[in-house]
Amino acid sequence: MKQSVRILRRFTAGTITATVMMITVSPTIAQTADEVWGLHQRDMSVGARMTGMSIRGFAGFGDYSAMYGNPAGLGYVDGNKLVISLRGFDAINDSKILAGGFDRDVVSTSMDNTGLGNLAFLYDVPVARGKLVGGLALSQTRDFSRGLNFVGENVESTISTSFLPFDNEYSINQDGDLGELADLPFAAFNGGIFEYFRELHEQGEYPFYSTVVPGTLIEQSVLVSESGEAYELNAGLAWQATKDIMVGASVNIFVGDYRFDYNFTESDILNENTADQYNVLLDDGTLLEGFNELDYQQTLSSDMAGINLRAGMSGNLRDRIRFGVTLESPTWSYFEESYGEQFTTRFDLGGSVTYGDHADDIGNGFFEYSVRSPWRLGVGLRLDGGIAMLTGEAEVIDWTQLRLSSSEGAEVFSEVNRVIDSEYGVALNYALGTEFEIGFVDLRWGLAFRSSPYKDPAAVSPPDGRQIGDRFGMSFGAGLQLTDGIRVDLGLHTEEERDVWDLYPSDDAGPRQDSRFEIDEMLTRRSAVLQLTVKL
């Protein structure tokens, strides 16, 4: 959308006059398809036992986590149980700069968090024949924590050119004054990121210059942080349908919060950008001279809630072989988001100019939308042999079924859904886990793989945000039966994901400069779950 400009800035004898005017704010979507996909991702496992094997338990396990994987597994629970766990988490981001001319190209950033892992109650209902088990559980299914932080020098490019308008995003009136600008350039212009030169327009040239003079050395610093958690509340029931078959179902409520903070700063550390190259005269007569520093900030806060259903079957094919299948309905989710961006330009003399610090400024707002996730189909096989157990499982998800909708911004959501249709495909997730029982001690190990949503990752270039990579996980675990009614379990899980991110921002119109600032991220997530199970 374009915003009308009366006398926003007028170039006269090397000075710029800035006039603040009233504007109207149009609805804006704050999320891309990849970002919404990311908010629907879950940890590979919940609970200490499943975490130790990197599995969901699709074959059927007598554990509270069956409500998270295959609810039929509840039927194998023996007796009433209370389960509680603590979960520790950290994320280490080892990043390599692929472009930008930095004097250092590898940085490492870490974030950590500790809190409740789960709380569950299982009730083995007394029945005359067969089995009937119910359960309630609250489990953390995702920790969104991750960070990126580095400082370096760059002579090749600047973020300031990422906000320059395309030819169809501005107009100039008969007097040679700037008439209107599209939303993103409008906000950046009012924050002093670039300026309009009437003389260039009269010469038939592109009439805008950004704050940083091309070829000058600047210091760039980036601080990005993500935080928040997602939880799942389960109510499940399983029963013995026949001698060898358990069936079960669960209702699952998904709740969570997420926050994204992005701060990109550029500084003229050698004072190469002088007063005669850039100065601004405000409408109150204040003269701002010489570019010193610019700061661009983005914030996003999301509150989310949703519901889905799971149903499963688990049966013994023969004495030591168990097979399970589970079907999960789409998750119908509702999101409330507040978002904002702020531009600040600081000068060698005179102070600074800021745009985006008011709630009604362009780039700030509140949005509500709904998301429907795809169906999920999971299958698992379990082999028991004396002291050892081996299990494998796979899950199929068609991410082209992911859909966003809202009563506002229908055109924007249509474009997001079009991107999903063209770039997303069918994902195959799989895992392999094993468990050894040695007296009162259980030892566990597992591997897992989670596919990215793209049908052809090589054909997808990094957007404004991350290009999502596959996730690989490995885990270890142990359990100790302290008494007949008390046991302690520990699960340790490490997961790696490689993403590519272009830190220079863009909007629906696309990148506004040829230079890119790509970051190759190798993210390592580590979690530890310490769980206590009491048989009541």
C-alpha positions as CSV (number, residue, x, y, z in Angstrom):
1,M,0.0,0.0,0.0
2,K,1.2,3.6,-0.7
3,Q,1.1,6.4,1.8
4,S,0.4,10.0,0.6
5,V,3.3,12.4,1.1
6,R,2.8,16.2,1.0
7,I,6.2,17.8,1.7
8,L,7.9,14.9,3.4
9,R,11.4,16.1,2.4
10,R,12.5,18.7,0.0
11,F,16.1,18.9,-1.2
12,T,17.4,22.5,-1.2
13,A,21.1,23.5,-1.2
14,G,22.3,20.4,0.4
15,T,19.7,20.2,3.2
16,I,16.6,18.0,3.7
17,T,13.4,19.3,5.3
18,A,11.3,16.7,7.1
19,T,7.6,17.3,7.8
20,V,5.6,14.8,9.8
21,M,2.1,14.1,8.5
22,M,-0.9,12.0,9.5
23,I,-1.1,8.5,8.0
24,T,-3.5,5.6,8.1
25,V,-2.4,2.0,8.9
26,S,-3.5,-0.9,6.7
27,P,-3.8,-4.5,7.9
28,T,-0.5,-6.3,7.5
29,I,0.5,-9.9,7.9
30,A,3.4,-10.4,10.2
31,Q,4.2,-14.0,9.3
32,T,5.5,-15.9,6.3
33,A,4.6,-19.5,5.4
34,D,8.0,-20.7,6.8
35,E,7.5,-18.8,10.1
36,V,4.0,-20.3,10.6
37,W,5.4,-23.7,9.7
38,G,8.1,-23.2,12.4
39,L,5.5,-22.4,15.0
40,H,3.8,-25.8,14.3
41,Q,7.0,-27.8,14.8
42,R,7.3,-30.1,17.9
43,D,10.1,-31.7,19.8
44,M,10.9,-35.2,18.5
45,S,9.8,-36.7,21.8
46,V,8.2,-35.9,25.2
47,G,8.9,-37.7,28.5
48,A,12.2,-39.2,29.6
49,R,11.7,-42.7,28.1
50,M,10.7,-41.5,24.6
51,T,13.4,-38.8,24.7
52,G,16.0,-41.4,25.4
53,M,15.0,-43.2,22.2
54,S,14.2,-40.2,20.0
55,I,10.7,-41.7,19.3
56,R,7.0,-40.8,19.5
57,G,6.0,-44.4,20.4
58,F,3.9,-45.2,17.4
59,A,4.2,-49.0,17.9
60,G,2.4,-48.7,21.3
61,F,4.2,-48.1,24.6
62,G,2.7,-48.2,28.1
63,D,3.8,-44.7,28.9
64,Y,2.0,-41.4,29.5
65,S,3.6,-40.1,26.3
66,A,1.3,-42.4,24.3
67,M,-1.2,-39.5,24.2
68,Y,1.5,-37.6,22.3
69,G,2.2,-40.4,19.9
70,N,-0.2,-43.4,19.7
71,P,-3.0,-43.2,22.3
72,A,-3.5,-47.0,22.0
73,G,-0.3,-47.4,24.0
74,L,-2.2,-46.3,27.2
75,G,-3.8,-49.7,27.2
76,Y,-0.4,-51.3,28.2
77,V,-0.1,-49.2,31.3
78,D,-0.2,-51.3,34.5
79,G,-1.7,-49.5,37.5
80,N,-2.4,-45.9,38.5
81,K,0.6,-43.6,38.0
82,L,1.6,-40.0,38.7
83,V,4.4,-38.7,36.4
84,I,6.3,-35.4,36.7
85,S,9.5,-34.2,35.0
86,L,11.8,-31.3,34.8
87,R,13.3,-30.3,31.4
88,G,16.5,-28.4,30.7
89,F,17.1,-26.9,27.3
90,D,19.9,-25.0,25.5
91,A,20.4,-23.9,21.9
92,I,23.8,-23.3,20.4
93,N,24.0,-21.4,17.1
94,D,27.2,-21.8,15.2
95,S,26.9,-19.4,12.2
96,K,29.0,-18.8,9.2
97,I,28.7,-15.6,7.2
98,L,28.4,-16.4,3.5
99,A,28.4,-12.8,2.2
100,G,28.9,-9.3,3.5
101,G,32.7,-8.9,3.5
102,F,33.1,-9.4,7.3
103,D,36.4,-9.5,8.9
104,R,35.2,-12.6,10.9
105,D,33.0,-15.3,9.5
106,V,32.1,-17.7,12.3
107,V,30.2,-16.8,15.4
108,S,28.6,-18.8,18.2
109,T,25.5,-17.8,20.3
110,S,23.8,-19.8,23.0
111,M,20.5,-19.6,24.9
112,D,19.2,-21.9,27.7
113,N,16.0,-22.5,29.6
114,T,14.7,-24.8,32.4
115,G,11.2,-25.6,33.4
116,L,8.4,-28.2,33.7
117,G,8.7,-31.0,31.3
118,N,5.4,-32.7,32.0
119,L,2.8,-33.5,34.6
120,A,0.6,-36.6,34.0
121,F,-1.9,-38.9,35.8
122,L,-2.8,-42.3,34.5
123,Y,-5.8,-44.3,35.8
124,D,-6.0,-48.1,35.2
125,V,-9.8,-48.5,35.4
126,P,-10.9,-51.7,37.2
127,V,-12.8,-53.8,34.7
128,A,-14.0,-57.4,34.7
129,R,-12.4,-58.2,31.3
130,G,-9.6,-56.6,29.2
131,K,-8.1,-53.2,29.9
132,L,-9.4,-49.7,30.1
133,V,-6.9,-46.9,30.9
134,G,-7.5,-43.1,31.0
135,G,-5.0,-40.3,31.2
136,L,-4.5,-36.6,31.6
137,A,-1.2,-34.9,30.8
138,L,0.5,-31.5,30.3
139,S,3.7,-31.6,28.3
140,Q,6.1,-29.1,26.9
141,T,6.3,-29.8,23.2
142,R,8.5,-27.0,21.9
143,D,11.1,-24.5,23.2
144,F,11.5,-21.7,20.6
145,S,14.7,-20.3,22.2
146,R,17.5,-19.5,19.8
147,G,19.8,-16.5,19.2
148,L,22.2,-14.9,16.9
149,N,24.7,-12.2,17.9
150,F,27.8,-10.8,16.1
151,V,29.7,-7.7,15.2
152,G,31.9,-7.1,12.2
153,E,33.1,-4.6,9.5
154,N,31.6,-4.4,6.0
155,V,32.7,-2.3,3.0
156,E,30.7,-4.2,0.4
157,S,27.0,-3.5,1.3
158,T,24.7,-1.8,3.8
159,I,21.2,-2.5,5.1
160,S,20.2,1.0,4.3
161,T,19.7,0.1,0.6
162,S,17.3,-2.6,1.6
163,F,14.5,0.0,2.0
164,L,14.9,2.0,-1.2
165,P,11.6,2.1,-3.2
166,F,11.1,0.4,-6.5
167,D,10.0,2.6,-9.4
168,N,6.4,1.7,-8.9
169,E,6.4,2.5,-5.2
170,Y,6.7,6.2,-5.3
171,S,5.4,9.2,-7.2
172,I,6.6,12.8,-7.7
173,N,4.2,15.7,-8.4
174,Q,4.5,18.5,-11.0
175,D,6.5,20.7,-8.6
176,G,9.2,17.9,-8.2
177,D,8.1,17.1,-4.7
178,L,7.8,13.5,-3.4
179,G,4.1,12.5,-3.6
180,E,3.7,9.1,-2.1
181,L,5.7,6.0,-1.0
182,A,4.9,2.3,-0.4
183,D,4.7,1.2,3.3
184,L,8.2,-0.1,3.9
185,P,10.1,2.7,2.1
186,F,7.7,5.2,3.7
187,A,8.6,4.1,7.2
188,A,12.3,4.0,6.4
189,F,12.2,7.4,4.8
190,N,10.6,9.0,7.9
191,G,13.3,7.3,10.0
192,G,16.1,9.0,8.0
193,I,17.4,5.8,6.3
194,F,17.4,7.4,2.8
195,E,16.6,10.8,1.2
196,Y,15.0,12.2,-1.9
197,F,17.0,14.5,-4.2
198,R,14.9,16.6,-6.6
199,E,18.0,17.4,-8.7
200,L,18.5,13.7,-9.5
201,H,14.8,13.5,-10.5
202,E,15.1,16.5,-12.8
203,Q,18.2,14.8,-14.5
204,G,16.1,11.7,-15.1
205,E,18.0,9.6,-12.6
206,Y,16.9,7.5,-9.7
207,P,16.1,10.2,-7.1
208,F,17.1,8.5,-3.8
209,Y,20.3,8.0,-1.9
210,S,20.7,5.9,1.2
211,T,22.4,7.2,4.3
212,V,25.7,5.2,3.9
213,V,28.0,6.3,1.1
214,P,28.8,3.3,-1.1
215,G,32.3,1.9,-0.5
216,T,32.7,3.4,3.0
217,L,33.6,1.0,5.8
218,I,30.9,0.5,8.4
219,E,30.5,-1.6,11.5
220,Q,27.5,-3.9,11.5
221,S,26.1,-5.5,14.6
222,V,23.2,-7.9,14.7
223,L,21.3,-9.2,17.7
224,V,18.4,-11.7,17.1
225,S,16.6,-13.6,19.7
226,E,13.7,-15.9,19.7
227,S,11.9,-17.2,22.9
228,G,8.7,-18.8,24.0
229,E,7.3,-22.3,24.6
230,A,4.5,-24.5,23.4
231,Y,2.6,-27.0,25.5
232,E,0.1,-29.7,24.8
233,L,-2.7,-30.7,27.2
234,N,-3.9,-34.3,26.6
235,A,-7.0,-36.2,27.7
236,G,-6.8,-39.8,26.4
237,L,-8.5,-43.2,26.7
238,A,-7.4,-46.7,25.6
239,W,-9.1,-50.0,25.8
240,Q,-8.5,-53.6,24.8
241,A,-10.6,-54.3,21.7
242,T,-9.5,-57.9,21.3
243,K,-7.0,-60.2,22.9
244,D,-4.1,-58.8,20.9
245,I,-5.3,-55.3,19.9
246,M,-5.4,-52.0,21.8
247,V,-7.2,-49.0,20.5
248,G,-7.1,-45.4,21.9
249,A,-7.9,-41.8,21.3
250,S,-7.0,-38.5,22.7
251,V,-8.1,-34.9,22.6
252,N,-5.2,-32.5,22.5
253,I,-5.2,-28.8,23.2
254,F,-2.2,-26.8,22.0
255,V,-1.2,-23.5,23.7
256,G,1.9,-21.4,23.4
257,D,3.6,-18.1,23.1
258,Y,6.5,-16.9,20.9
259,R,8.6,-13.7,20.7
260,F,11.0,-12.5,18.0
261,D,13.4,-9.6,18.4
262,Y,15.7,-8.3,15.6
263,N,18.1,-5.4,15.9
264,F,20.5,-4.4,13.1
265,T,22.8,-1.5,13.7
266,E,25.3,0.2,11.3
267,S,27.9,2.6,12.6
268,D,30.3,5.0,10.7
269,I,33.3,4.0,12.9
270,L,35.9,5.8,10.7
271,N,33.7,8.9,10.2
272,E,33.9,8.5,6.4
273,N,30.3,9.7,6.0
274,T,30.6,13.5,6.7
275,A,28.1,16.4,7.1
276,D,28.4,17.5,3.5
277,Q,27.3,14.1,2.3
278,Y,24.2,13.7,4.5
279,N,22.2,16.2,6.6
280,V,18.6,16.8,7.5
281,L,16.7,20.0,8.4
282,L,13.7,19.3,10.5
283,D,10.5,21.4,10.2
284,D,11.3,23.0,13.6
285,G,14.6,24.4,12.2
286,T,16.9,21.7,13.8
287,L,19.8,20.8,11.5
288,L,21.0,17.2,11.8
289,E,24.5,16.8,10.2
290,G,26.7,13.8,9.2
291,F,25.5,10.2,9.4
292,N,26.8,8.5,12.5
293,E,24.6,5.4,13.1
294,L,21.4,3.8,12.0
295,D,19.3,1.2,13.9
296,Y,16.6,-1.0,12.5
297,Q,14.4,-3.1,14.9
298,Q,11.7,-5.7,14.4
299,T,9.5,-7.3,17.1
300,L,6.8,-9.9,16.9
301,S,4.8,-11.5,19.7
302,S,2.4,-14.4,19.1
303,D,-0.1,-16.0,21.4
304,M,-1.5,-19.3,20.0
305,A,-4.0,-22.0,20.8
306,G,-5.4,-24.9,18.9
307,I,-7.0,-28.3,19.2
308,N,-6.7,-31.7,17.4
309,L,-7.6,-35.4,17.8
310,R,-5.4,-38.5,17.7
311,A,-6.6,-42.1,17.3
312,G,-4.5,-45.2,17.2
313,M,-4.3,-48.9,17.2
314,S,-1.6,-51.2,18.5
315,G,-1.5,-55.0,18.3
316,N,0.8,-58.0,18.7
317,L,1.4,-59.6,15.3
318,R,3.1,-62.5,17.1
319,D,4.7,-63.2,20.4
320,R,7.5,-60.6,20.2
321,I,6.4,-58.3,17.4
322,R,4.1,-55.3,17.9
323,F,2.7,-53.1,15.3
324,G,1.0,-49.7,15.7
325,V,-0.7,-47.0,13.5
326,T,-1.8,-43.6,14.5
327,L,-3.8,-40.9,12.7
328,E,-3.7,-37.2,13.8
329,S,-6.3,-34.8,12.6
330,P,-5.4,-31.2,11.5
331,T,-4.7,-28.8,14.3
332,W,-7.1,-25.9,14.1
333,S,-5.1,-23.0,15.6
334,Y,-5.9,-19.4,16.4
335,F,-3.1,-16.8,16.5
336,E,-3.0,-13.3,18.0
337,E,0.0,-11.3,17.0
338,S,1.4,-7.8,17.7
339,Y,4.3,-6.7,15.6
340,G,6.4,-3.6,15.1
341,E,9.4,-2.1,13.4
342,Q,11.4,1.1,14.2
343,F,14.0,3.1,12.3
344,T,16.4,5.4,13.9
345,T,19.2,7.5,12.3
346,R,21.7,9.2,14.5
347,F,23.9,12.1,13.4
348,D,27.3,13.5,14.2
349,L,25.7,16.8,15.1
350,G,22.1,17.7,16.1
351,G,20.7,14.5,17.4
352,S,18.6,11.8,15.7
353,V,15.3,11.1,13.9
354,T,13.1,8.1,14.7
355,Y,10.0,6.5,13.1
356,G,8.0,3.6,14.4
357,D,8.0,4.6,18.1
358,H,4.2,5.3,18.0
359,A,1.6,2.6,17.9
360,D,-0.2,4.0,14.8
361,D,3.0,4.2,12.7
362,I,3.3,2.1,9.6
363,G,4.8,-1.3,10.4
364,N,3.2,-1.5,13.8
365,G,0.0,-3.3,14.5
366,F,-2.1,-6.3,15.8
367,F,-3.3,-9.2,13.7
368,E,-5.5,-12.3,14.2
369,Y,-5.6,-15.3,11.9
370,S,-6.3,-19.0,11.8
371,V,-4.2,-21.9,10.7
372,R,-5.2,-25.4,9.8
373,S,-2.3,-27.9,9.8
374,P,-2.1,-31.1,7.7
375,W,-3.2,-34.6,8.7
376,R,-0.4,-36.8,10.1
377,L,-0.1,-40.6,9.6
378,G,2.3,-42.6,11.7
379,V,3.3,-46.2,11.8
380,G,5.6,-48.1,14.2
381,L,7.1,-51.6,14.7
382,R,8.5,-53.0,17.9
383,L,10.6,-56.1,18.3
384,D,11.1,-57.6,21.8
385,G,13.9,-60.1,22.4
386,G,14.8,-60.9,26.0
387,I,16.6,-58.0,27.5
388,A,16.6,-55.9,24.3
389,M,13.8,-54.0,22.5
390,L,14.2,-52.4,19.1
391,T,11.6,-50.0,17.6
392,G,11.3,-48.1,14.3
393,E,8.7,-45.6,13.2
394,A,7.8,-43.3,10.4
395,E,5.4,-40.3,9.9
396,V,4.0,-38.8,6.7
397,I,2.8,-35.2,6.5
398,D,1.6,-33.4,3.4
399,W,2.6,-29.8,4.1
400,T,0.7,-28.5,1.0
401,Q,-2.4,-28.9,3.2
402,L,-1.2,-26.1,5.6
403,R,-3.6,-23.3,5.3
404,L,-3.8,-19.7,6.7
405,S,-7.0,-17.7,6.8
406,S,-8.3,-14.5,8.3
407,S,-11.3,-12.1,8.0
408,E,-8.6,-9.4,7.2
409,G,-5.9,-9.4,4.6
410,A,-7.4,-12.1,2.4
411,E,-5.1,-11.2,-0.6
412,V,-2.0,-11.6,1.5
413,F,-3.1,-14.9,2.8
414,S,-3.9,-16.1,-0.7
415,E,-0.3,-15.3,-1.6
416,V,1.0,-17.2,1.4
417,N,-1.1,-20.2,0.6
418,R,0.1,-20.0,-3.0
419,V,3.7,-20.2,-1.8
420,I,2.8,-23.3,0.3
421,D,1.2,-25.0,-2.8
422,S,4.2,-24.2,-5.0
423,E,7.2,-24.8,-2.6
424,Y,6.0,-27.3,0.0
425,G,5.7,-31.0,-0.4
426,V,5.3,-34.3,1.5
427,A,7.6,-34.8,4.4
428,L,8.8,-38.2,5.8
429,N,9.9,-38.3,9.4
430,Y,11.4,-41.4,10.9
431,A,13.2,-42.7,14.0
432,L,14.9,-45.7,15.4
433,G,15.3,-46.5,19.1
434,T,16.4,-49.3,21.3
435,E,16.2,-50.2,25.0
436,F,18.1,-52.7,27.1
437,E,16.8,-54.0,30.5
438,I,19.7,-55.0,32.8
439,G,18.3,-55.8,36.2
440,F,16.8,-52.6,37.7
441,V,18.5,-50.4,35.1
442,D,17.2,-49.6,31.6
443,L,19.6,-48.2,28.9
444,R,18.3,-46.4,25.8
445,W,19.6,-45.0,22.6
446,G,17.9,-43.5,19.5
447,L,18.2,-41.7,16.1
448,A,15.6,-39.5,14.4
449,F,15.2,-37.4,11.3
450,R,12.7,-34.7,10.5
451,S,12.3,-33.5,6.9
452,S,12.0,-29.8,5.9
453,P,8.7,-28.9,4.3
454,Y,10.1,-28.2,0.8
455,K,9.5,-30.5,-2.1
456,D,12.7,-29.2,-3.7
457,P,15.0,-27.5,-1.2
458,A,17.6,-26.6,-3.9
459,A,15.0,-24.6,-5.8
460,V,14.1,-22.4,-2.8
461,S,16.3,-19.3,-2.2
462,P,16.5,-17.8,1.3
463,P,13.6,-15.4,1.7
464,D,13.4,-12.6,4.3
465,G,13.9,-15.1,7.1
466,R,15.3,-18.6,7.2
467,Q,15.4,-21.3,4.6
468,I,14.5,-24.3,6.7
469,G,16.8,-27.3,6.9
470,D,16.3,-30.9,7.9
471,R,16.6,-31.9,11.5
472,F,18.7,-34.8,12.8
473,G,18.5,-36.1,16.3
474,M,20.4,-38.5,18.6
475,S,19.6,-39.5,22.1
476,F,20.7,-41.5,25.1
477,G,18.8,-42.4,28.2
478,A,18.6,-44.5,31.4
479,G,16.0,-45.6,33.9
480,L,16.3,-46.9,37.4
481,Q,13.6,-48.8,39.3
482,L,14.2,-47.6,42.9
483,T,11.3,-49.6,44.5
484,D,8.2,-51.5,43.2
485,G,6.3,-48.2,43.0
486,I,9.0,-45.6,42.2
487,R,11.3,-45.2,39.2
488,V,13.5,-42.4,37.9
489,D,14.2,-41.9,34.2
490,L,16.6,-39.6,32.4
491,G,16.6,-38.7,28.7
492,L,19.3,-36.7,26.8
493,H,18.6,-35.5,23.3
494,T,20.7,-33.6,20.8
495,E,19.3,-32.2,17.6
496,E,21.0,-30.4,14.7
497,E,19.4,-28.2,12.1
498,R,21.1,-26.3,9.3
499,D,19.3,-23.1,8.1
500,V,20.2,-20.3,5.7
501,W,19.1,-16.8,6.4
502,D,19.3,-13.5,4.5
503,L,19.6,-10.9,7.3
504,Y,18.8,-8.0,5.0
505,P,15.0,-7.4,5.2
506,S,12.5,-7.4,2.4
507,D,8.7,-7.3,2.1
508,D,6.1,-8.6,-0.4
509,A,7.8,-6.6,-3.2
510,G,10.9,-8.7,-2.8
511,P,14.6,-7.8,-2.1
512,R,15.5,-4.2,-2.8
513,Q,19.2,-4.7,-3.4
514,D,21.4,-7.2,-5.2
515,S,23.7,-7.6,-2.2
516,R,22.8,-10.3,0.3
517,F,23.8,-10.9,3.8
518,E,23.5,-14.7,4.1
519,I,24.1,-16.6,7.3
520,D,24.6,-20.3,7.3
521,E,23.3,-21.4,10.7
522,M,24.1,-24.8,12.3
523,L,21.7,-24.9,15.3
524,T,22.3,-27.5,18.0
525,R,19.4,-28.0,20.4
526,R,20.1,-30.1,23.5
527,S,17.5,-31.2,26.0
528,A,17.6,-33.2,29.2
529,V,14.4,-34.6,30.9
530,L,14.6,-35.9,34.4
531,Q,11.4,-37.8,35.3
532,L,9.8,-39.3,38.4
533,T,7.1,-41.9,38.1
534,V,5.1,-43.0,41.2
535,K,2.8,-46.0,41.1
536,L,-0.2,-45.1,43.3
